[in-house]
Amino acid sequence: MQGLLNRWMPIDASAHGAGLDALNTWLHNDMAILFVGWGIYFIYVLFRFRAKANPKASYEGAHGLLSKCVVGAVVLVEIILLVGFAIPAWGAWVDIPEDGDIFEVRIVAQQFAWSVHYPGPDGVFGRTDINLVDDAIGNNIGLDRNDPAAKDDVFSLNNLYLPVDREIVVYLTTKDVIHSFSLPQMRVKQDAIPGMMIPVHFRAVQTTPLEGRAPECDANKTCWEIACAQLCGITHYNMRGFYQVLPQAEFDAWMADQQVRLGDPRPRL
């Protein structure tokens, strides 16, 4: 069943994707059993309690052992799915990693774009101020370049670059309405809520195919897509971003190039 489902799903390029796909398979197996079981029961009820065989209505309902066993089995399966799969999966991902080789990035959603904020080689996010937000000059996130920590920060619009085989933490927020940040190949989907900074973490274990790597991506290239999975306005269809997972050396080269463009070619990590 899992192989059949995977034929219709994006490739899994994340460390945790196999577990989520397995849970998805169990859920579909359960739904298939319920569909068939309740379908058979429905057909049985149509014949068993037809008006011709039961001219006088009974308002007491079924009291047989079979009906109780069916209901009990359904409840048991749902408890197993919740306690055995859903809660452990949630528990494994609710804590944001704080130690180890962590790569952090901020993403600010808006109608209808994804603004990406990298901390630069110093690893510290520069100060942002809502009063400095100016889309006309490309400062979508209100970055204060006068802050020493912001001088090496990098900003990109609708293009996200990530290193492979590192724990990635994305801090997600939005400037206007609710959006939903979706990376299908990473099995990541998280709502962006106004006024909240929501962290989501994952580890990419596979790089973007070579033909999908480019300095910048658009709809004409094969880079992986950042989708907005929440209807967010009249041109929601236009809110498309792209992301690439690169080997560490390629990511470092890209970041170094961004530093040169900033006029601040600091040594990269």
Secondary structure as GFF3:
##gff-version 3
##sequence-region A 1 269
A	DSSP	alpha_helix	2	6	.	.	.	ID=ss1
A	DSSP	alpha_helix	17	48	.	.	.	ID=ss2
A	DSSP	alpha_helix	65	81	.	.	.	ID=ss3
A	DSSP	pi_helix	82	86	.	.	.	ID=ss4
A	DSSP	alpha_helix	87	93	.	.	.	ID=ss5
A	DSSP	beta_strand	102	110	.	.	.	ID=ss6
A	DSSP	beta_strand	113	118	.	.	.	ID=ss7
A	DSSP	three_ten_helix	130	132	.	.	.	ID=ss8
A	DSSP	three_ten_helix	135	137	.	.	.	ID=ss9
A	DSSP	three_ten_helix	148	150	.	.	.	ID=ss10
A	DSSP	beta_strand	154	157	.	.	.	ID=ss11
A	DSSP	beta_strand	159	163	.	.	.	ID=ss12
A	DSSP	beta_strand	167	174	.	.	.	ID=ss13
A	DSSP	beta_strand	179	183	.	.	.	ID=ss14
A	DSSP	three_ten_helix	184	186	.	.	.	ID=ss15
A	DSSP	beta_strand	188	192	.	.	.	ID=ss16
A	DSSP	beta_strand	198	203	.	.	.	ID=ss17
A	DSSP	three_ten_helix	210	212	.	.	.	ID=ss18
A	DSSP	beta_strand	224	228	.	.	.	ID=ss19
A	DSSP	three_ten_helix	236	238	.	.	.	ID=ss20
A	DSSP	beta_strand	240	246	.	.	.	ID=ss21
A	DSSP	alpha_helix	248	262	.	.	.	ID=ss22
###
